[in-house]
Every structure is written in structure tokens, then in C-alpha cells.
């Protein structure tokens, strides 16, 4: 099985010892969770609206539109300096009558940061290293939600007689949160933010 474009050492970006502010924020969010009654049904936070593939110069790429909706707890953390990492889990599978075979996996990562001094929201592409700042959260999430012609797999790796599908999911990376916040994130639906898997045929 082939594997492409891993997110390089994303946890090392956040490995510094958390300061008192992070511990205080974790305690405040925990208290907020305990005092807030759970909703009757949790709404899906990340929604993949569209997905399509393209073949050019013998390389498949894909474009997608994702709507990102963050919980109040995640937004409070972001505004208080906690970086959030959003991961795209991408799989190419060969369709078979008994079970599909995963032949390639790709992980695309984005770091979302709020810079209080400049009042800018920053998106850092963990794969390419490209960093862009935005004046509002809506602008940042809009940019994050549109991916155009991201390289996927070389067509030479695919068998002409087989059929293939692309599977895509977006999720908030809980493991990259500061250590004091993870226990709450593991048990709270406010932090389990992810889309359903979205499937699309791999066609030119």
C-alpha cells in the first residue's frame, strides 16, 4: 500500500510545556461543560459539501468544498491562544466484490491559530509550509473549506481494468491539543468534530 504526503511532526509544533493560562482555560472549559446541558442531538460540525477528481498529466487530483462549524468551546480555546489542527484523511481504494482494498493513504494537515496582537487568524499548511493570515474567522474558514486540485496519486499506480474510489474525511486533531485539555476533549462531543466519510469515484 502506498502512502503519500504525511503531516510531518505536527505534534512537535505543540510540544512545549503549557503555561498557566492553558491550565486555567482547561478548568474553565471543563466547568462550562459540566454546567451546560447536553443537546438533544449533536449536529454534525464538519460537512463535506462536494468532492470531484481530475486527471491531468497522468496524475489524479481532487477538489472539495467543506463547511467547518466549530463548537463554542473550541472557539473560546482558539481565541485564547490554543492552536487547532484540522486533518484531512484521504484514501484511494480499489473496488472489489468482497471488500475494498486501500491502495493509498494521504493526510493533509492545517494549523489554525489566532494571533491576538494583530487580531489575525492564521492558517498554516503543515504539508507545504505555506502560511496565510485572514482578518476574520469566517474568511479563514472559507479559505480552509475550499481545496482545489490537490495532487492525489499517479495514474500509473492504478490498474486499467479496476475501478477505484476516493474517500475523504475531515476532523479536528484532539491529540494535538495541549495536554491539560485532552481529557475533557476525549469525553466531550464539543471536541469530537469531524465529518462523515465522503466517497467519490476516481474518474478523469
Secondary structure, 3 states (H helix, E strand, C coil): CEEECCCCCHHHHHCCCCCHHHHHHHHHHHHHHHHCCCCCCCCCCEEEEEEEEEEECCEEEEEEEEEECCCHHHHHHHHCCCCEEEEEEEEEEECCCCCCEEEEEEEEEEEEEEECCCCEEEEEECCCCCEEEECCHHHHHHHHCEEEEEEEEEHHHCCCCCCEEEEEEEEECHHHCCHHHHHHHHHCCCCCCECCCEEEECCC
